[in-house]
Amino acid sequence: MSRTSKITALYERLSRDDDLNGESNSITNQKKYLEDYARRNGFTNIRLFTDDGFS
């Protein structure tokens, strides 16, 4: 019997209004908020996915 591991996918995206080079404050704040929420609510196997505005 195969067993699959579920993941918790956290997705953050760059705001067009955030003109900073590198990782924006928007992305940093979203990561912190989402990770804190996931941990407080018992989500495990967390994976972060970032849309940094590059195509």
N, CA, C and O atoms as a Tripos MOL2 file, in Angstrom:
@<TRIPOS>MOLECULE
protein
  220   219    55     0     0
PROTEIN
NO_CHARGES

@<TRIPOS>ATOM
      1 N           0.8500   -1.1760    0.0000 N.3       1 MET1
      2 CA          0.0000    0.0000    0.0000 C.3       1 MET1
      3 C           0.8970    1.2410    0.0000 C.2       1 MET1
      4 O           1.8090    1.3510    0.8190 O.2       1 MET1
      5 N           0.6380    2.1590   -0.9070 N.am      2 SER2
      6 CA          1.4500    3.3750   -0.9360 C.3       2 SER2
      7 C           0.8510    4.4120    0.0000 C.2       2 SER2
      8 O          -0.3640    4.5150    0.1640 O.2       2 SER2
      9 N           1.7330    5.1590    0.5950 N.am      3 ARG3
     10 CA          1.3020    6.1940    1.5200 C.3       3 ARG3
     11 C           1.7990    7.5320    0.9890 C.2       3 ARG3
     12 O           2.9850    7.6890    0.6990 O.2       3 ARG3
     13 N           0.9010    8.4830    0.8650 N.am      4 THR4
     14 CA          1.3010    9.8000    0.3770 C.3       4 THR4
     15 C           1.3900   10.7650    1.5470 C.2       4 THR4
     16 O           0.5890   10.7060    2.4800 O.2       4 THR4
     17 N           2.3610   11.6420    1.4870 N.am      5 SER5
     18 CA          2.5250   12.6690    2.5080 C.3       5 SER5
     19 C           1.8620   13.9440    2.0230 C.2       5 SER5
     20 O           2.1190   14.4170    0.9160 O.2       5 SER5
     21 N           1.0240   14.4790    2.8560 N.am      6 LYS6
     22 CA          0.3870   15.7490    2.5160 C.3       6 LYS6
     23 C           1.3150   16.8870    2.9010 C.2       6 LYS6
     24 O           2.0890   16.7890    3.8530 O.2       6 LYS6
     25 N           1.2200   17.9600    2.1460 N.am      7 ILE7
     26 CA          1.9820   19.1580    2.4810 C.3       7 ILE7
     27 C           1.0170   20.3030    2.7470 C.2       7 ILE7
     28 O          -0.1390   20.2810    2.3260 O.2       7 ILE7
     29 N           1.5180   21.2890    3.4480 N.am      8 THR8
     30 CA          0.7970   22.5410    3.6340 C.3       8 THR8
     31 C           1.4750   23.5620    2.7360 C.2       8 THR8
     32 O           2.6070   23.9690    2.9980 O.2       8 THR8
     33 N           0.7970   23.9730    1.6940 N.am      9 ALA9
     34 CA          1.3550   24.9230    0.7320 C.3       9 ALA9
     35 C           0.9830   26.3410    1.1540 C.2       9 ALA9
     36 O          -0.1940   26.6730    1.2940 O.2       9 ALA9
     37 N           2.0020   27.1660    1.3510 N.am     10 LEU10
     38 CA          1.7980   28.5690    1.6820 C.3      10 LEU10
     39 C           2.2700   29.3980    0.4930 C.2      10 LEU10
     40 O           3.4020   29.2520    0.0340 O.2      10 LEU10
     41 N           1.4010   30.2610    0.0040 N.am     11 TYR11
     42 CA          1.6800   31.0350   -1.2060 C.3      11 TYR11
     43 C           1.6790   32.5170   -0.8740 C.2      11 TYR11
     44 O           0.7080   33.0470   -0.3350 O.2      11 TYR11
     45 N           2.7700   33.1700   -1.2000 N.am     12 GLU12
     46 CA          2.8210   34.6150   -1.0450 C.3      12 GLU12
     47 C           3.2010   35.2300   -2.3810 C.2      12 GLU12
     48 O           3.9370   34.6430   -3.1750 O.2      12 GLU12
     49 N           2.6730   36.4420   -2.6080 N.am     13 ARG13
     50 CA          2.9640   37.0780   -3.8980 C.3      13 ARG13
     51 C           3.3420   38.5360   -3.6900 C.2      13 ARG13
     52 O           2.9120   39.1850   -2.7370 O.2      13 ARG13
     53 N           4.1480   39.0190   -4.5990 N.am     14 LEU14
     54 CA          4.6460   40.3850   -4.5590 C.3      14 LEU14
     55 C           3.5460   41.3660   -4.9340 C.2      14 LEU14
     56 O           2.8180   41.1610   -5.9040 O.2      14 LEU14
     57 N           3.4380   42.4200   -4.1610 N.am     15 SER15
     58 CA          2.5110   43.4900   -4.4830 C.3      15 SER15
     59 C           3.1340   44.3770   -5.5510 C.2      15 SER15
     60 O           4.3180   44.7040   -5.4610 O.2      15 SER15
     61 N           2.3750   44.7660   -6.5440 N.am     16 ARG16
     62 CA          2.8860   45.6710   -7.5880 C.3      16 ARG16
     63 C           3.2570   47.0320   -7.0050 C.2      16 ARG16
     64 O           4.0610   47.7590   -7.5880 O.2      16 ARG16
     65 N           2.6830   47.3740   -5.8700 N.am     17 ASP17
     66 CA          2.9730   48.6580   -5.2320 C.3      17 ASP17
     67 C           4.2940   48.6520   -4.4770 C.2      17 ASP17
     68 O           4.7570   49.7040   -4.0360 O.2      17 ASP17
     69 N           4.9050   47.4830   -4.3210 N.am     18 ASP18
     70 CA          6.1440   47.3620   -3.5580 C.3      18 ASP18
     71 C           7.3250   47.3800   -4.5180 C.2      18 ASP18
     72 O           7.5940   46.3840   -5.1890 O.2      18 ASP18
     73 N           8.0290   48.5010   -4.5880 N.am     19 ASP19
     74 CA          9.1000   48.6800   -5.5700 C.3      19 ASP19
     75 C          10.4940   48.3590   -5.0350 C.2      19 ASP19
     76 O          11.4820   48.7790   -5.6370 O.2      19 ASP19
     77 N          10.6040   47.6380   -3.9350 N.am     20 LEU20
     78 CA         11.9190   47.3380   -3.3690 C.3      20 LEU20
     79 C          12.6370   46.2800   -4.1870 C.2      20 LEU20
     80 O          12.0110   45.3920   -4.7640 O.2      20 LEU20
     81 N          13.9540   46.3850   -4.2310 N.am     21 ASN21
     82 CA         14.7660   45.3400   -4.8540 C.3      21 ASN21
     83 C          14.9470   44.2140   -3.8480 C.2      21 ASN21
     84 O          14.9190   44.4430   -2.6390 O.2      21 ASN21
     85 N          15.1320   43.0020   -4.3470 N.am     22 GLY22
     86 CA         15.2790   41.8560   -3.4570 C.3      22 GLY22
     87 C          13.9290   41.4580   -2.8920 C.2      22 GLY22
     88 O          12.8880   41.7480   -3.4820 O.2      22 GLY22
     89 N          13.9510   40.7940   -1.7480 N.am     23 GLU23
     90 CA         12.6980   40.3510   -1.1360 C.3      23 GLU23
     91 C          12.0040   41.5470   -0.5130 C.2      23 GLU23
     92 O          12.6020   42.2760    0.2780 O.2      23 GLU23
     93 N          10.7640   41.7470   -0.8620 N.am     24 SER24
     94 CA         10.0340   42.9180   -0.3980 C.3      24 SER24
     95 C           9.5280   42.7300    1.0230 C.2      24 SER24
     96 O           9.4600   41.6110    1.5320 O.2      24 SER24
     97 N           9.1710   43.8530    1.6580 N.am     25 ASN25
     98 CA          8.5480   43.7840    2.9740 C.3      25 ASN25
     99 C           7.2290   43.0410    2.8920 C.2      25 ASN25
    100 O           6.8570   42.3190    3.8170 O.2      25 ASN25
    101 N           6.5220   43.2170    1.7830 N.am     26 SER26
    102 CA          5.2480   42.5380    1.5820 C.3      26 SER26
    103 C           5.4240   41.0220    1.6550 C.2      26 SER26
    104 O           4.6720   40.3450    2.3560 O.2      26 SER26
    105 N           6.4070   40.4890    0.9380 N.am     27 ILE27
    106 CA          6.6670   39.0480    0.9330 C.3      27 ILE27
    107 C           7.1080   38.5900    2.3210 C.2      27 ILE27
    108 O           6.6300   37.5700    2.8190 O.2      27 ILE27
    109 N           8.0120   39.3350    2.9460 N.am     28 THR28
    110 CA          8.5100   38.9790    4.2710 C.3      28 THR28
    111 C           7.3720   38.9170    5.2790 C.2      28 THR28
    112 O           7.2850   37.9690    6.0600 O.2      28 THR28
    113 N           6.5020   39.9170    5.2680 N.am     29 ASN29
    114 CA          5.3650   39.9450    6.1900 C.3      29 ASN29
    115 C           4.3920   38.8070    5.9230 C.2      29 ASN29
    116 O           3.8820   38.1920    6.8590 O.2      29 ASN29
    117 N           4.1330   38.5240    4.6510 N.am     30 GLN30
    118 CA          3.2220   37.4290    4.3100 C.3      30 GLN30
    119 C           3.7740   36.0910    4.8000 C.2      30 GLN30
    120 O           3.0350   35.2860    5.3670 O.2      30 GLN30
    121 N           5.0740   35.8480    4.5840 N.am     31 LYS31
    122 CA          5.6880   34.5960    5.0440 C.3      31 LYS31
    123 C           5.5070   34.4240    6.5460 C.2      31 LYS31
    124 O           5.0820   33.3660    7.0110 O.2      31 LYS31
    125 N           5.8340   35.4740    7.3040 N.am     32 LYS32
    126 CA          5.7230   35.4040    8.7570 C.3      32 LYS32
    127 C           4.2840   35.1210    9.1750 C.2      32 LYS32
    128 O           4.0370   34.2320    9.9900 O.2      32 LYS32
    129 N           3.3460   35.8630    8.6270 N.am     33 TYR33
    130 CA          1.9390   35.6880    8.9800 C.3      33 TYR33
    131 C           1.4570   34.2720    8.6570 C.2      33 TYR33
    132 O           0.8290   33.6220    9.4930 O.2      33 TYR33
    133 N           1.7510   33.7960    7.4440 N.am     34 LEU34
    134 CA          1.2850   32.4740    7.0240 C.3      34 LEU34
    135 C           1.9260   31.3490    7.8270 C.2      34 LEU34
    136 O           1.2450   30.3990    8.2120 O.2      34 LEU34
    137 N           3.2360   31.4450    8.0840 N.am     35 GLU35
    138 CA          3.9090   30.4140    8.8770 C.3      35 GLU35
    139 C           3.3710   30.3880   10.3030 C.2      35 GLU35
    140 O           3.1220   29.3130   10.8490 O.2      35 GLU35
    141 N           3.1910   31.5580   10.9110 N.am     36 ASP36
    142 CA          2.6340   31.6250   12.2660 C.3      36 ASP36
    143 C           1.2400   31.0050   12.3080 C.2      36 ASP36
    144 O           0.9360   30.2190   13.2050 O.2      36 ASP36
    145 N           0.3970   31.3550   11.3440 N.am     37 TYR37
    146 CA         -0.9630   30.8120   11.2850 C.3      37 TYR37
    147 C          -0.9340   29.2900   11.1530 C.2      37 TYR37
    148 O          -1.6460   28.5860   11.8690 O.2      37 TYR37
    149 N          -0.1110   28.7900   10.2400 N.am     38 ALA38
    150 CA         -0.0400   27.3460   10.0050 C.3      38 ALA38
    151 C           0.3930   26.6090   11.2680 C.2      38 ALA38
    152 O          -0.2040   25.5940   11.6290 O.2      38 ALA38
    153 N           1.4100   27.1020   11.9300 N.am     39 ARG39
    154 CA          1.9120   26.4330   13.1440 C.3      39 ARG39
    155 C           0.8960   26.4900   14.2810 C.2      39 ARG39
    156 O           0.6870   25.4950   14.9740 O.2      39 ARG39
    157 N           0.2660   27.6420   14.4750 N.am     40 ARG40
    158 CA         -0.7430   27.7800   15.5380 C.3      40 ARG40
    159 C          -1.9150   26.8360   15.3360 C.2      40 ARG40
    160 O          -2.5510   26.4130   16.3010 O.2      40 ARG40
    161 N          -2.2030   26.5050   14.0810 N.am     41 ASN41
    162 CA         -3.3590   25.6710   13.7710 C.3      41 ASN41
    163 C          -2.9920   24.2250   13.4530 C.2      41 ASN41
    164 O          -3.8140   23.4770   12.9250 O.2      41 ASN41
    165 N          -1.7680   23.8310   13.7700 N.am     42 GLY42
    166 CA         -1.3690   22.4340   13.6680 C.3      42 GLY42
    167 C          -1.0390   21.9260   12.2790 C.2      42 GLY42
    168 O          -0.9660   20.7150   12.0690 O.2      42 GLY42
    169 N          -0.8390   22.8220   11.3270 N.am     43 PHE43
    170 CA         -0.4560   22.3830    9.9840 C.3      43 PHE43
    171 C           1.0210   21.9850    9.9890 C.2      43 PHE43
    172 O           1.8450   22.6370   10.6300 O.2      43 PHE43
    173 N           1.3410   20.9250    9.2810 N.am     44 THR44
    174 CA          2.7130   20.4230    9.2530 C.3      44 THR44
    175 C           3.2040   20.3120    7.8190 C.2      44 THR44
    176 O           2.4630   20.5570    6.8670 O.2      44 THR44
    177 N           4.4670   19.9400    7.6860 N.am     45 ASN45
    178 CA          5.0830   19.7330    6.3740 C.3      45 ASN45
    179 C           4.8810   20.9660    5.4780 C.2      45 ASN45
    180 O           4.3990   20.8680    4.3500 O.2      45 ASN45
    181 N           5.2590   22.1050    6.0140 N.am     46 ILE46
    182 CA          5.0290   23.4020    5.3650 C.3      46 ILE46
    183 C           5.9950   23.6220    4.2040 C.2      46 ILE46
    184 O           7.1990   23.3990    4.3250 O.2      46 ILE46
    185 N           5.4410   24.0630    3.0790 N.am     47 ARG47
    186 CA          6.2340   24.4350    1.9040 C.3      47 ARG47
    187 C           5.8150   25.8390    1.4780 C.2      47 ARG47
    188 O           4.6250   26.1380    1.3710 O.2      47 ARG47
    189 N           6.8000   26.6870    1.2390 N.am     48 LEU48
    190 CA          6.5340   28.0630    0.8230 C.3      48 LEU48
    191 C           6.6970   28.2030   -0.6810 C.2      48 LEU48
    192 O           7.6510   27.6920   -1.2670 O.2      48 LEU48
    193 N           5.7560   28.8980   -1.2930 N.am     49 PHE49
    194 CA          5.7990   29.1880   -2.7230 C.3      49 PHE49
    195 C           5.6590   30.6960   -2.8770 C.2      49 PHE49
    196 O           4.6970   31.2930   -2.3940 O.2      49 PHE49
    197 N           6.6260   31.3030   -3.5520 N.am     50 THR50
    198 CA          6.6700   32.7590   -3.6660 C.3      50 THR50
    199 C           6.5620   33.1900   -5.1160 C.2      50 THR50
    200 O           7.3140   32.7260   -5.9730 O.2      50 THR50
    201 N           5.6140   34.0880   -5.3850 N.am     51 ASP51
    202 CA          5.4960   34.7300   -6.6930 C.3      51 ASP51
    203 C           6.1430   36.0990   -6.5330 C.2      51 ASP51
    204 O           5.5360   37.0320   -6.0070 O.2      51 ASP51
    205 N           7.3890   36.2030   -6.9970 N.am     52 ASP52
    206 CA          8.1470   37.4270   -6.7800 C.3      52 ASP52
    207 C           8.0330   38.4350   -7.9170 C.2      52 ASP52
    208 O           8.7890   39.4060   -7.9660 O.2      52 ASP52
    209 N           7.1070   38.2120   -8.8170 N.am     53 GLY53
    210 CA          6.8630   39.1700   -9.8770 C.3      53 GLY53
    211 C           7.7130   38.9930  -11.1150 C.2      53 GLY53
    212 O           7.5970   39.7800  -12.0550 O.2      53 GLY53
    213 N           8.5750   37.9700  -11.1440 N.am     54 PHE54
    214 CA          9.3900   37.7120  -12.3310 C.3      54 PHE54
    215 C           8.6970   36.7100  -13.2260 C.2      54 PHE54
    216 O           8.1080   35.7430  -12.7430 O.2      54 PHE54
    217 N           8.7630   36.9350  -14.5260 N.am     55 SER55
    218 CA          8.1440   36.0130  -15.4760 C.3      55 SER55
    219 C           9.2130   35.2790  -16.2420 C.2      55 SER55
    220 O           8.9000   34.4510  -17.0970 O.2      55 SER55
@<TRIPOS>BOND
     1     1     2 1
     2     2     3 1
     3     3     4 2
     4     3     5 am
     5     5     6 1
     6     6     7 1
     7     7     8 2
     8     7     9 am
     9     9    10 1
    10    10    11 1
    11    11    12 2
    12    11    13 am
    13    13    14 1
    14    14    15 1
    15    15    16 2
    16    15    17 am
    17    17    18 1
    18    18    19 1
    19    19    20 2
    20    19    21 am
    21    21    22 1
    22    22    23 1
    23    23    24 2
    24    23    25 am
    25    25    26 1
    26    26    27 1
    27    27    28 2
    28    27    29 am
    29    29    30 1
    30    30    31 1
    31    31    32 2
    32    31    33 am
    33    33    34 1
    34    34    35 1
    35    35    36 2
    36    35    37 am
    37    37    38 1
    38    38    39 1
    39    39    40 2
    40    39    41 am
    41    41    42 1
    42    42    43 1
    43    43    44 2
    44    43    45 am
    45    45    46 1
    46    46    47 1
    47    47    48 2
    48    47    49 am
    49    49    50 1
    50    50    51 1
    51    51    52 2
    52    51    53 am
    53    53    54 1
    54    54    55 1
    55    55    56 2
    56    55    57 am
    57    57    58 1
    58    58    59 1
    59    59    60 2
    60    59    61 am
    61    61    62 1
    62    62    63 1
    63    63    64 2
    64    63    65 am
    65    65    66 1
    66    66    67 1
    67    67    68 2
    68    67    69 am
    69    69    70 1
    70    70    71 1
    71    71    72 2
    72    71    73 am
    73    73    74 1
    74    74    75 1
    75    75    76 2
    76    75    77 am
    77    77    78 1
    78    78    79 1
    79    79    80 2
    80    79    81 am
    81    81    82 1
    82    82    83 1
    83    83    84 2
    84    83    85 am
    85    85    86 1
    86    86    87 1
    87    87    88 2
    88    87    89 am
    89    89    90 1
    90    90    91 1
    91    91    92 2
    92    91    93 am
    93    93    94 1
    94    94    95 1
    95    95    96 2
    96    95    97 am
    97    97    98 1
    98    98    99 1
    99    99   100 2
   100    99   101 am
   101   101   102 1
   102   102   103 1
   103   103   104 2
   104   103   105 am
   105   105   106 1
   106   106   107 1
   107   107   108 2
   108   107   109 am
   109   109   110 1
   110   110   111 1
   111   111   112 2
   112   111   113 am
   113   113   114 1
   114   114   115 1
   115   115   116 2
   116   115   117 am
   117   117   118 1
   118   118   119 1
   119   119   120 2
   120   119   121 am
   121   121   122 1
   122   122   123 1
   123   123   124 2
   124   123   125 am
   125   125   126 1
   126   126   127 1
   127   127   128 2
   128   127   129 am
   129   129   130 1
   130   130   131 1
   131   131   132 2
   132   131   133 am
   133   133   134 1
   134   134   135 1
   135   135   136 2
   136   135   137 am
   137   137   138 1
   138   138   139 1
   139   139   140 2
   140   139   141 am
   141   141   142 1
   142   142   143 1
   143   143   144 2
   144   143   145 am
   145   145   146 1
   146   146   147 1
   147   147   148 2
   148   147   149 am
   149   149   150 1
   150   150   151 1
   151   151   152 2
   152   151   153 am
   153   153   154 1
   154   154   155 1
   155   155   156 2
   156   155   157 am
   157   157   158 1
   158   158   159 1
   159   159   160 2
   160   159   161 am
   161   161   162 1
   162   162   163 1
   163   163   164 2
   164   163   165 am
   165   165   166 1
   166   166   167 1
   167   167   168 2
   168   167   169 am
   169   169   170 1
   170   170   171 1
   171   171   172 2
   172   171   173 am
   173   173   174 1
   174   174   175 1
   175   175   176 2
   176   175   177 am
   177   177   178 1
   178   178   179 1
   179   179   180 2
   180   179   181 am
   181   181   182 1
   182   182   183 1
   183   183   184 2
   184   183   185 am
   185   185   186 1
   186   186   187 1
   187   187   188 2
   188   187   189 am
   189   189   190 1
   190   190   191 1
   191   191   192 2
   192   191   193 am
   193   193   194 1
   194   194   195 1
   195   195   196 2
   196   195   197 am
   197   197   198 1
   198   198   199 1
   199   199   200 2
   200   199   201 am
   201   201   202 1
   202   202   203 1
   203   203   204 2
   204   203   205 am
   205   205   206 1
   206   206   207 1
   207   207   208 2
   208   207   209 am
   209   209   210 1
   210   210   211 1
   211   211   212 2
   212   211   213 am
   213   213   214 1
   214   214   215 1
   215   215   216 2
   216   215   217 am
   217   217   218 1
   218   218   219 1
   219   219   220 2
@<TRIPOS>SUBSTRUCTURE
     1 MET1         2 RESIDUE 1 A MET
     2 SER2         6 RESIDUE 1 A SER
     3 ARG3        10 RESIDUE 1 A ARG
     4 THR4        14 RESIDUE 1 A THR
     5 SER5        18 RESIDUE 1 A SER
     6 LYS6        22 RESIDUE 1 A LYS
     7 ILE7        26 RESIDUE 1 A ILE
     8 THR8        30 RESIDUE 1 A THR
     9 ALA9        34 RESIDUE 1 A ALA
    10 LEU10       38 RESIDUE 1 A LEU
    11 TYR11       42 RESIDUE 1 A TYR
    12 GLU12       46 RESIDUE 1 A GLU
    13 ARG13       50 RESIDUE 1 A ARG
    14 LEU14       54 RESIDUE 1 A LEU
    15 SER15       58 RESIDUE 1 A SER
    16 ARG16       62 RESIDUE 1 A ARG
    17 ASP17       66 RESIDUE 1 A ASP
    18 ASP18       70 RESIDUE 1 A ASP
    19 ASP19       74 RESIDUE 1 A ASP
    20 LEU20       78 RESIDUE 1 A LEU
    21 ASN21       82 RESIDUE 1 A ASN
    22 GLY22       86 RESIDUE 1 A GLY
    23 GLU23       90 RESIDUE 1 A GLU
    24 SER24       94 RESIDUE 1 A SER
    25 ASN25       98 RESIDUE 1 A ASN
    26 SER26      102 RESIDUE 1 A SER
    27 ILE27      106 RESIDUE 1 A ILE
    28 THR28      110 RESIDUE 1 A THR
    29 ASN29      114 RESIDUE 1 A ASN
    30 GLN30      118 RESIDUE 1 A GLN
    31 LYS31      122 RESIDUE 1 A LYS
    32 LYS32      126 RESIDUE 1 A LYS
    33 TYR33      130 RESIDUE 1 A TYR
    34 LEU34      134 RESIDUE 1 A LEU
    35 GLU35      138 RESIDUE 1 A GLU
    36 ASP36      142 RESIDUE 1 A ASP
    37 TYR37      146 RESIDUE 1 A TYR
    38 ALA38      150 RESIDUE 1 A ALA
    39 ARG39      154 RESIDUE 1 A ARG
    40 ARG40      158 RESIDUE 1 A ARG
    41 ASN41      162 RESIDUE 1 A ASN
    42 GLY42      166 RESIDUE 1 A GLY
    43 PHE43      170 RESIDUE 1 A PHE
    44 THR44      174 RESIDUE 1 A THR
    45 ASN45      178 RESIDUE 1 A ASN
    46 ILE46      182 RESIDUE 1 A ILE
    47 ARG47      186 RESIDUE 1 A ARG
    48 LEU48      190 RESIDUE 1 A LEU
    49 PHE49      194 RESIDUE 1 A PHE
    50 THR50      198 RESIDUE 1 A THR
    51 ASP51      202 RESIDUE 1 A ASP
    52 ASP52      206 RESIDUE 1 A ASP
    53 GLY53      210 RESIDUE 1 A GLY
    54 PHE54      214 RESIDUE 1 A PHE
    55 SER55      218 RESIDUE 1 A SER
